[in-house]
């Protein structure tokens, strides 16, 4: 958005003079040439006075479309993504915006839902083709919990690479060395379609850097509770029990707990468990789960604020990272143990 100061610098007058000329102050004593230069410069720079700017609240009925990468039934059973949506809805409610939900289905969503919205918040990992489809129907877009490869768009997410390294270091400090991982692999892990989930590659890189990476300790499936159960059973059936197990999210940890108990193993005496997200159930597991809190609700709220900034005229894209927080509970040792490295 062009400012009065920029116009003043271009013409060589004060900001106060520019303001009074553009607001038709008849008491201002200024030469016709200067007045003309100010007006022409403002027009050339597409400046609009506050009284002539179209207020955000009148743009397209104050609707924001929420495009989700999950189906409705998938989102409802994932507390992390529910929290992101609730963060979006609560901030929209504060700012008097209406939200319109657009979920994945077997058919292409109705594009009029996007066209009728002031802007769009895209939640989660989407393919480039899906991103292009959204942008064709509404170019005012913020990506939440995902960053496209291009920095031409606004995005807000957690730094999952740092979060994984933070968790691995904490477990190492507690004396764990053979640390397994059960999780999933996203499209962007395999190819450069965007900056999405970094948990798996961050785990592999960290363990390899210390000469402790064992492929058999890394089991990949999907991000559900059932997958956490199945992958943990597969891992334990090999007979190569790790010191600690890291799951890609807390839902998978719930499944991992079931599998570990079926093998008559104790947590953390026989095997420690740690995870990500800090969903409400994490603190009520037996024992309570060590996890990295990812700020899901704050991601949703920040996405709305970034979108409102766009609607108000901000043109420079923002790519923001929110910090995670490690929460140590009884599923891992509470006191560091001195172990030879």
C-alpha positions in Angstrom: 0.0 0.0 0.0 1.4 3.4 -1.0 1.9 5.8 1.9 1.8 9.6 2.2 5.4 9.5 3.2 6.4 7.9 -0.2 4.4 10.6 -2.1 6.1 13.3 0.0 9.5 12.0 -0.7 8.8 11.7 -4.5 7.5 15.4 -4.7 10.0 16.8 -2.1 7.4 18.2 0.4 6.4 17.3 3.9 4.0 14.4 4.7 1.6 17.0 6.3 1.4 19.0 3.0 0.6 15.8 1.1 -2.0 14.8 3.6 -3.7 18.2 3.5 -3.7 18.4 -0.4 -5.1 14.9 -0.8 -7.8 15.7 1.8 -8.8 18.9 -0.1 -7.8 21.3 2.8 -8.8 24.7 1.4 -6.9 26.6 4.1 -3.5 25.2 2.9 -1.3 27.7 1.2 0.6 25.9 -1.5 1.4 26.7 -5.1 -0.8 25.3 -7.9 2.3 23.5 -9.3 3.0 21.8 -6.0 -0.6 20.8 -5.6 -0.7 19.4 -9.1 2.6 17.4 -8.6 1.2 15.9 -5.4 -2.1 14.8 -7.0 -0.4 13.5 -10.1 2.2 11.5 -8.1 -0.6 10.0 -5.9 -2.5 9.0 -9.0 0.6 7.5 -10.6 1.3 5.4 -7.5 -2.4 4.4 -7.2 -2.8 6.0 -3.8 -6.2 5.9 -2.2 -7.1 8.2 0.7 -8.6 6.5 3.8 -12.1 7.9 2.9 -11.9 6.3 -0.5 -10.5 2.9 0.5 -12.9 0.1 0.4 -13.2 -1.2 3.9 -12.4 -4.8 4.6 -15.7 -5.4 6.3 -17.7 -4.7 3.1 -15.6 -7.1 0.9 -17.6 -10.0 -0.4 -19.9 -10.3 2.6 -17.0 -11.1 5.0 -16.7 -14.8 4.2 -13.6 -16.8 4.5 -13.4 -20.2 2.8 -11.6 -23.0 4.7 -10.1 -25.6 2.3 -9.1 -28.8 4.2 -6.9 -31.6 2.9 -8.9 -34.2 4.9 -12.4 -35.5 4.5 -14.9 -34.4 7.2 -14.9 -37.7 9.0 -11.1 -37.8 9.0 -10.8 -34.3 10.5 -13.3 -35.0 13.3 -11.1 -37.9 14.6 -7.9 -35.9 14.6 -7.8 -33.4 17.5 -4.9 -31.6 16.1 -6.7 -30.5 12.9 -9.9 -29.9 14.9 -7.9 -27.5 17.0 -6.6 -25.7 13.9 -10.1 -25.3 12.6 -11.4 -24.1 16.0 -8.6 -21.5 16.0 -9.7 -20.3 12.6 -13.3 -20.1 13.6 -12.8 -18.4 16.9 -10.6 -15.7 15.4 -13.1 -15.2 12.5 -15.9 -14.9 15.1 -13.9 -12.2 16.9 -13.4 -10.3 13.6 -17.0 -10.9 12.4 -16.1 -13.1 9.5 -18.2 -16.1 8.4 -16.4 -19.4 7.6 -17.3 -21.7 4.8 -15.9 -25.3 5.0 -14.6 -26.9 1.8 -13.4 -30.5 2.5 -11.9 -33.2 0.3 -14.5 -35.4 -1.4 -14.6 -37.8 -4.4 -15.7 -34.9 -6.5 -14.2 -31.4 -7.2 -15.6 -28.8 -4.8 -17.9 -26.1 -6.0 -15.6 -23.2 -7.1 -18.3 -20.6 -6.3 -17.6 -21.2 -2.6 -14.1 -19.8 -3.2 -15.2 -17.1 -5.6 -17.7 -15.8 -3.1 -15.2 -15.5 -0.3 -13.0 -12.6 0.7 -10.1 -15.0 1.0 -9.1 -18.6 1.5 -7.3 -20.5 4.2 -5.8 -23.8 2.9 -5.2 -26.2 5.8 -2.6 -29.0 5.5 -0.6 -30.6 2.7 -2.0 -30.0 -0.8 -0.6 -31.0 -4.2 0.5 -28.3 -6.7 -2.5 -29.1 -8.8 -4.8 -28.5 -5.9 -3.1 -25.3 -5.0 -3.4 -24.1 -8.6 -7.1 -24.9 -8.5 -7.6 -22.8 -5.4 -5.6 -19.9 -6.8 -7.6 -19.9 -10.1 -10.8 -19.2 -8.1 -9.4 -16.9 -5.4 -5.9 -15.4 -5.3 -6.1 -14.2 -1.6 -4.8 -17.3 0.1 -3.0 -18.2 3.3 -1.6 -21.7 3.9 -1.9 -23.1 7.4 0.2 -26.0 8.7 1.9 -26.2 5.3 4.3 -24.0 3.3 4.3 -24.3 -0.5 7.7 -24.5 -2.1 7.3 -20.9 -3.5 7.6 -18.0 -1.1 5.0 -16.0 -3.1 2.2 -17.0 -0.7 1.5 -16.4 3.0 2.0 -19.5 5.2 2.0 -20.3 8.9 3.3 -23.6 10.4 5.4 -25.2 13.1 9.0 -25.9 12.6 8.7 -29.7 12.6 12.4 -30.2 11.8 13.4 -28.3 15.0 10.7 -30.0 17.0 12.0 -33.4 16.1 15.6 -32.5 16.9 14.4 -31.0 20.2 12.7 -34.2 21.1 15.6 -36.4 20.1 18.1 -34.3 22.1 15.9 -34.5 25.1 15.6 -38.3 24.9 19.4 -38.5 24.4 19.9 -36.4 27.5 17.7 -38.9 29.4 20.1 -41.7 28.4 18.3 -43.2 25.4 20.3 -44.2 22.4 18.4 -46.8 20.2 15.4 -44.6 19.3 12.9 -45.9 16.8 10.4 -44.0 14.8 6.9 -44.9 13.5 5.2 -42.4 11.3 4.3 -41.6 7.8 5.8 -40.3 4.6 4.3 -37.4 2.8 4.5 -36.6 -0.9 6.8 -33.6 -0.1 9.2 -36.0 1.7 9.7 -37.9 -1.5 9.7 -34.9 -3.9 10.0 -31.1 -3.7 6.3 -30.2 -3.9 6.4 -28.1 -0.8 7.6 -27.8 2.8 5.4 -30.1 4.7 6.1 -32.8 7.3 9.8 -32.9 8.3 9.5 -35.4 11.2 10.7 -38.4 9.2 13.7 -36.8 7.4 14.7 -34.9 10.5 14.8 -38.2 12.5 16.8 -39.9 9.8 19.3 -37.0 9.5 19.8 -36.7 13.3 20.3 -40.4 13.9 22.7 -40.7 10.9 24.8 -37.8 12.1 25.4 -39.7 15.3 26.0 -43.1 13.5 22.9 -44.6 15.2 20.5 -44.9 12.3 19.1 -48.4 11.9 16.6 -48.7 9.0 14.7 -51.6 10.8 13.9 -49.1 13.6 12.0 -46.8 11.2 8.5 -48.1 10.3 6.3 -46.1 7.9 2.5 -46.3 7.5 -0.1 -43.6 7.9 -0.9 -41.2 10.7 -3.8 -43.1 12.4 -4.1 -44.8 15.7 -4.5 -48.2 14.0 -1.3 -47.5 12.0 0.5 -46.7 15.3 -0.6 -50.1 16.7 0.3 -52.1 13.5 3.7 -50.5 13.0 4.7 -50.9 16.7 3.7 -54.6 16.6 5.8 -55.0 13.5 8.7 -53.3 15.2 8.5 -55.4 18.4 8.0 -58.7 16.5 11.5 -58.3 15.1 12.9 -58.9 18.6 15.1 -55.8 18.2 13.4 -53.7 20.9 14.5 -50.1 20.9 15.2 -48.1 24.1 12.6 -45.5 23.0 9.8 -45.2 20.5 8.9 -41.9 18.8 5.5 -41.8 17.1 4.6 -39.2 14.4 1.6 -37.9 16.4 -0.3 -38.6 19.6 -3.0 -40.7 17.8 -0.3 -43.1 16.7 1.1 -43.2 20.3 -2.3 -44.4 21.6 -2.0 -47.3 19.1 1.6 -47.9 20.1 0.6 -48.1 23.8 -1.9 -50.9 23.0 0.8 -52.9 21.1 3.4 -52.4 23.8 0.9 -53.6 26.5 0.0 -56.7 24.4 3.7 -57.6 24.5 3.6 -57.3 28.3 6.2 -54.5 28.2 6.1 -51.6 30.6 6.4 -47.9 29.7 9.0 -46.5 30.3 10.8 -49.3 32.1 11.1 -51.5 29.0 10.5 -49.0 26.3 9.9 -45.2 26.4 7.3 -43.5 24.2 7.3 -39.9 23.0 5.3 -38.1 20.4 3.9 -34.9 18.9 0.9 -32.6 19.1 -0.1 -32.8 22.8 -3.8 -33.5 22.1 -6.0 -33.6 25.3 -5.8 -37.4 25.7 -2.0 -37.3 26.0 -1.9 -36.4 29.6 -4.5 -39.0 30.5 -2.7 -42.1 29.0 -1.2 -44.6 31.4 1.5 -43.4 31.9 1.0 -39.8 30.7 2.7 -39.2 27.3 5.8 -37.2 26.7 5.1 -35.1 23.7 6.0 -31.9 21.8 3.2 -29.4 21.8 2.5 -28.0 18.3 0.5 -24.8 18.6 -2.5 -25.9 16.4 -5.1 -23.4 17.6 -2.5 -20.5 17.3 -1.7 -21.6 13.8 -5.4 -21.2 12.9 -5.7 -17.9 14.6 -2.5 -16.5 13.0 -3.7 -17.7 9.5 -6.8 -15.5 9.9 -4.8 -12.5 11.0 -2.5 -12.9 8.0 -5.4 -13.1 5.7 -7.0 -10.0 7.1 -3.7 -8.2 6.6 -3.8 -9.2 3.0 -7.3 -7.9 2.6 -6.2 -4.6 4.1 -3.6 -4.2 1.5 -0.4 -5.9 2.5 1.4 -7.1 -0.6 4.7 -8.7 0.8 4.2 -12.4 1.5 4.8 -13.7 5.0 6.1 -17.2 5.8 5.9 -17.6 9.6 7.0 -20.4 12.0 5.5 -20.9 15.5 7.6 -22.4 18.2 6.9 -25.9 19.7 7.2 -26.8 23.4 8.5 -30.1 24.8 6.3 -31.5 27.6 8.1 -34.2 29.6 5.8 -36.7 31.2 6.1 -40.2 32.7 6.3 -42.2 29.4 10.0 -41.3 29.4 12.5 -41.0 32.3 12.1 -37.9 34.3 15.8 -37.6 35.3 18.8 -37.8 32.9 20.9 -40.9 33.2 24.6 -40.9 32.5 25.2 -43.3 29.7 28.4 -43.6 27.6 27.9 -42.1 24.1 
